[in-house]
Amino acid sequence: TVLKEFERGFKDAREGQYIDTKLKSKPTSITYEEMNQCYKKYRSVMGTAGKNMALARRPLGEIFYLGM
């Protein structure tokens, strides 16, 4: 459902934000895997937000989503 996807998106964003905060406070303590996960979550959230802001209109929404 839409609500479950919305909640999953926010959970992913919170996890990415936590890793980002950890990176900023102790940059040498983050692992490559955590960095990669944070980056993927950031791209996912930003791509979806951009697509929604572009009102999911083709081709602008698709271009933004695929570009992220």
Secondary structure as the mmCIF struct_conf table of DSSP 4:
data_model
#
loop_
_struct_conf.conf_type_id
_struct_conf.id
_struct_conf.beg_label_comp_id
_struct_conf.beg_label_asym_id
_struct_conf.beg_label_seq_id
_struct_conf.end_label_comp_id
_struct_conf.end_label_asym_id
_struct_conf.end_label_seq_id
HELX_RH_AL_P HELX_RH_AL_P1 VAL A 2 SER A 25
HELX_RH_3T_P HELX_RH_3T_P1 PRO A 27 SER A 29
HELX_RH_AL_P HELX_RH_AL_P2 TYR A 32 MET A 53
TURN_TY1_P TURN_TY1_P1 ALA A 54 ALA A 56
TURN_TY1_P TURN_TY1_P2 ARG A 58 PRO A 59
HELX_RH_AL_P HELX_RH_AL_P3 LEU A 60 GLY A 67
#
